[in-house]
Amino acid sequence: MRTGELDVTSGLNAGQKVGIWVNQAGLPAGPPLTHRAVVARTVLAAAVVPLALGVVLGFVAGVGRWVFDRRRLAGWDAAWASVGPHWTKRFWSRG
């Protein structure tokens, strides 16, 4: 327990004991969280974290699919560039 001077609102007598909460630096702070607040924050985190993970994994999967599709289409373009002229020449020469 520590003692010291503290400016408080009116309605208290000089020398009256007043309980306050302080942080690790010794500065005045609010009271600690209640059990209900801790449970509410835990439930909120348990609901938000899987959703956020799903969004991140969905984004990564979408980017991966985009990269693989571009690579696959580039391979098809290269294959068509080598085969296409021969095939189209035969097609148009038949009339």
C-alpha positions as a Markdown table, in Angstrom:
| # | Residue | x | y | z |
|---|---|---|---|---|
| 1 | Met | 0.0 | 0.0 | 0.0 |
| 2 | Arg | 1.2 | 3.5 | -0.9 |
| 3 | Thr | 0.2 | 6.9 | 0.4 |
| 4 | Gly | 0.3 | 10.2 | -1.3 |
| 5 | Glu | -1.7 | 13.3 | -2.2 |
| 6 | Leu | -4.4 | 13.0 | -4.9 |
| 7 | Asp | -6.8 | 15.6 | -6.3 |
| 8 | Val | -10.3 | 14.2 | -6.1 |
| 9 | Thr | -13.8 | 15.5 | -6.7 |
| 10 | Ser | -15.7 | 17.3 | -3.9 |
| 11 | Gly | -17.7 | 15.3 | -1.3 |
| 12 | Leu | -14.6 | 13.8 | 0.3 |
| 13 | Asn | -13.0 | 14.9 | 3.5 |
| 14 | Ala | -9.3 | 15.7 | 3.8 |
| 15 | Gly | -7.4 | 12.7 | 4.9 |
| 16 | Gln | -10.1 | 10.3 | 3.8 |
| 17 | Lys | -8.8 | 7.1 | 2.2 |
| 18 | Val | -9.5 | 6.7 | -1.5 |
| 19 | Gly | -8.7 | 3.5 | -3.5 |
| 20 | Ile | -7.4 | 3.9 | -7.0 |
| 21 | Trp | -6.1 | 1.6 | -9.7 |
| 22 | Val | -2.6 | 2.3 | -11.1 |
| 23 | Asn | -0.7 | 0.8 | -14.0 |
| 24 | Gln | 2.8 | -0.6 | -13.9 |
| 25 | Ala | 4.2 | 2.9 | -14.3 |
| 26 | Gly | 2.3 | 4.0 | -11.2 |
| 27 | Leu | -0.1 | 6.2 | -13.2 |
| 28 | Pro | -3.8 | 6.2 | -12.4 |
| 29 | Ala | -5.7 | 3.7 | -14.6 |
| 30 | Gly | -9.2 | 2.2 | -14.8 |
| 31 | Pro | -10.2 | -0.9 | -12.8 |
| 32 | Pro | -9.2 | -4.3 | -14.1 |
| 33 | Leu | -11.6 | -6.1 | -16.5 |
| 34 | Thr | -14.5 | -8.0 | -15.0 |
| 35 | His | -15.0 | -11.7 | -15.5 |
| 36 | Arg | -17.9 | -10.9 | -17.9 |
| 37 | Ala | -15.7 | -8.6 | -20.0 |
| 38 | Val | -12.9 | -11.2 | -20.2 |
| 39 | Val | -15.4 | -13.8 | -21.3 |
| 40 | Ala | -16.9 | -11.5 | -23.9 |
| 41 | Arg | -13.5 | -10.6 | -25.3 |
| 42 | Thr | -12.5 | -14.3 | -25.5 |
| 43 | Val | -15.7 | -15.2 | -27.3 |
| 44 | Leu | -15.2 | -12.3 | -29.7 |
| 45 | Ala | -11.7 | -13.4 | -30.4 |
| 46 | Ala | -12.8 | -17.0 | -30.9 |
| 47 | Ala | -15.3 | -15.9 | -33.5 |
| 48 | Val | -13.2 | -13.3 | -35.3 |
| 49 | Val | -9.9 | -15.2 | -35.6 |
| 50 | Pro | -11.2 | -18.1 | -37.7 |
| 51 | Leu | -13.1 | -15.7 | -40.0 |
| 52 | Ala | -9.9 | -13.6 | -40.5 |
| 53 | Leu | -7.9 | -16.8 | -41.1 |
| 54 | Gly | -10.5 | -17.9 | -43.7 |
| 55 | Val | -10.2 | -14.5 | -45.5 |
| 56 | Val | -6.4 | -14.6 | -45.5 |
| 57 | Leu | -6.4 | -18.3 | -46.7 |
| 58 | Gly | -9.0 | -17.5 | -49.4 |
| 59 | Phe | -6.9 | -14.6 | -50.6 |
| 60 | Val | -3.7 | -16.7 | -50.7 |
| 61 | Ala | -5.6 | -19.4 | -52.6 |
| 62 | Gly | -7.0 | -16.9 | -55.1 |
| 63 | Val | -3.5 | -15.4 | -55.7 |
| 64 | Gly | -2.1 | -18.9 | -56.1 |
| 65 | Arg | -4.8 | -19.9 | -58.6 |
| 66 | Trp | -4.2 | -16.7 | -60.5 |
| 67 | Val | -0.5 | -17.4 | -60.7 |
| 68 | Phe | -1.0 | -21.0 | -61.8 |
| 69 | Asp | -3.6 | -20.0 | -64.4 |
| 70 | Arg | -1.3 | -17.5 | -65.9 |
| 71 | Arg | 1.5 | -20.1 | -66.0 |
| 72 | Arg | -0.8 | -22.6 | -67.6 |
| 73 | Leu | -2.2 | -20.2 | -70.2 |
| 74 | Ala | 1.4 | -19.1 | -71.1 |
| 75 | Gly | 2.2 | -22.8 | -71.7 |
| 76 | Trp | -0.9 | -23.1 | -73.9 |
| 77 | Asp | 0.1 | -20.0 | -75.8 |
| 78 | Ala | 3.6 | -21.3 | -76.4 |
| 79 | Ala | 2.3 | -24.7 | -77.6 |
| 80 | Trp | -0.2 | -23.0 | -79.9 |
| 81 | Ala | 2.5 | -20.7 | -81.3 |
| 82 | Ser | 4.5 | -23.8 | -82.4 |
| 83 | Val | 1.5 | -25.9 | -83.6 |
| 84 | Gly | -1.0 | -23.2 | -84.7 |
| 85 | Pro | 0.7 | -22.0 | -87.9 |
| 86 | His | 0.9 | -25.6 | -89.3 |
| 87 | Trp | -2.6 | -26.4 | -88.4 |
| 88 | Thr | -4.1 | -23.3 | -89.8 |
| 89 | Lys | -2.1 | -23.5 | -93.0 |
| 90 | Arg | -3.5 | -27.0 | -93.6 |
| 91 | Phe | -7.1 | -25.8 | -92.7 |
| 92 | Trp | -7.0 | -22.9 | -95.1 |
| 93 | Ser | -5.3 | -24.9 | -97.9 |
| 94 | Arg | -8.2 | -27.4 | -98.0 |
| 95 | Gly | -10.5 | -24.6 | -99.0 |
